[in-house]
Amino acid sequence: MNIKAANPPELLPVSASSRMNVLKVGFIGFSYFLAHQAAFLFPDSARIIMAIWPAGGIGLASLLLNPRRQWPVILPVLFISGMAADLWVNRGFLLSAGFMTANILESLACAWLISRWCGGGVRFTRAKEVLALIVAATGVNTCTSLVGAGTAALISTKPFWSFWQTWWTADALGILLIAPLIVTWAVLPRSLFSRVCWPRVIELGISMVLWCVVAWVLFQSNGRLFSLSLQPYMLMPLIVWFALRFGQRSVMTALFALTAIAITSESMKTGIFPWLADDPAERLLTAQIFFGIVASTGMLLSAVHTERMQGAERLIASEARYRRLFETAQDGILILEAETGLVVDVNPFLIEMLGFSHASFLGKKIWELGFFKDREASKINFRELQQNEYIRYDDLPLETADGRQIDVEFISSGYEVNERKVIQCNIRNITERKRADEIRTKLVDAKSKFTSTVSHELRSPLATIKAATDLVLDGLAGPVSDEQKNLLGIAKENIDRLGRMANNVLTYKKIEAGKMRCDVQENDLNELIREVYKSAVLFAGNRKADFILELEKDLPRIKFDKDKIFQVLMNLMTNAFKYSEKGNMVLKTRRENNEVHVSVRDFGPGIKAEHLGGLFEPFSQEGENQKGGTGLGLAIAKEIVLAHHGRIWVESEVGKGSAFHFILPL
Amino acid sequence: MKKKILMVDDEKDLLELTLMRLNKTGYEAFGAVDGQEALDLARQRMPDLILLDVVLPKMSGDEVTKILKKDENLKRIPIILISAAVEPLEEKAQKSGANGYLPKPFETEELCDMIEKHLAARTR
């Protein structure tokens, strides 16, 4: 149960409502007042023989349970409550003030020490916290009780040393017994109420009853049960029971019960454990030491046990988490002992992947497993792995139990567990992936071959048709009328169109395959443009509009691939011819800083804004202005310009025409 | 005397048409349809220029070129490689030692210009 209480939020948080805070502080003050009063009840406060000073524990607990910034409010409240209780029993004002100063100092010093050492959120579930408490109760208390005893010696006539001794023991017990009792009960885990485990409740009940009976018998004036004389150490196995089975809260409760039984018992009047000493004061001291030791032992034991349990529980949670990862991984995982190569563990996925049973893996060395084709090689590879701690095969063939070959990606790395080296192998089946890759490669190859063949087979007859047409057109096959010439001209135009298309498809295939190479040489761009113009005009046939070339004189020679830029210019110019119905088109070259800017402007129908974005994508031919072609021209132009580290773009306005621009760096 | 031109192409239609044009233009043109025939004709008739298709049965155009260029008597004949194939023609021409190249489909003008250019270069 206490394990669950390991890190709950503070029960008394800094509430948003100040009313809660006022109530809380009021409650603390009232408790402190009552504890003060209660202390005078036993056993003989008049002679200042006091067994326990519970107010000391309440003061410390109220500080530990609240954040430090609330201490300046809590401390004065404690002081006032204590003063009120003292004055109530007619103690002198000065004496009360001196005593309270000592008490406040004690609470503050102890709380400061504990929180300084252990941080906030102290719940006494850690051995360190319990140790801090013991140090505070014995060490810090030594100093602050000097203040109390000094006050008493100065103001009243009490003997200093015996007063100091009484103060020290009573406060030490108050701190040891009461502070952790309050702190452990102040924060309750929800599971305490929601999940009642009856066997445990019954067990706790039995042990508590047994504890109380033993304690009660122990503090009877003769301390005898029938003829059996009970000894105080009989409580020890019981406190161990609480500590190991039920945690700190039950330990504190048991100790509280013990203290309550002891203090209210008859023997308290005459001194506890009458058989131990003659003097009542001495007897009381013995009892106090006994309480202190029982409390310290029980608390420490419980804290150490709790810590261990928490560690184990964290380990279990971690194991469950990572075990699940291992069990459900969609990769094979093999864990080996680095020293020997023995298989330590294997996950279900690998078992399924390879078809060997779990048992056939365990206790074998990695090279003895049937799935490595070359046993000697795998032995050598393992040696290499032992030295390098990392080995990776991107494609390793393995053989499954039923003789199939699978291809895997094999990655091993070494790490240390409890000072022993372990090697983890991650094995991913890539057979399917490889097959898919092969199919894809085949498809790509087939497509590429198909494109080549088609364009070759397309271009051969084109050459023949062209030769025949040219023969007739040139009059070499007899006289040709004007009308025949005109018609053959149209035929020729379309032959060229087909040829260009075949070329574009081929170029695009190369671009797609990443095989386009630019043969960059220093060339005259203007000259190339004139050349392109000649061809484009030939292609354009009976055109309605013409190009005006505005070429900048003294354009520097720049480096480019003549054939490729020819294709770009050709595609842009034939496009312009295709779409221009009226007005002359303009082709400009201009030097701009370190670049050459080429623009091809037409006064055709223009392109709608929504179609501009995809214009340079292959097969885009969007909108209603389709004029035939492969739809690759602009995509090719873009790729070629980009390959020259240039830029290409378009400006267009519906009804006014379009302008295609590209820039080549000098 | 008319200049002799050997054209080699397995596309018989194209071969016939081109030969017809060349003959009408004033050359003495004759054709072959495969590599072996081309070699035989070249040795037999000593053409002034050879137009050679790359994709040919029996022996490819660039192989024919290599053989011709090794022959002491024939190596001075200019050879122009022609092809509709996708492979880089320029590279093939360079490797085999051909004097020029022309991708199919070609312009008649282009072909004529190239023939004239190489013949002129040889006469010089």
Interface residues (C-beta under 8 A of the other chain):
Chain A: S452 S455 H456 R459 S460 L462 A463 T464 K466 A467 A468 D470 L471 D474 L476 I495 G499 L506
Chain B: E11 D13 L14 L17 T18 M20 R21 K24 V55 A84 A85 V86 K104 P105 F106 E107 T108
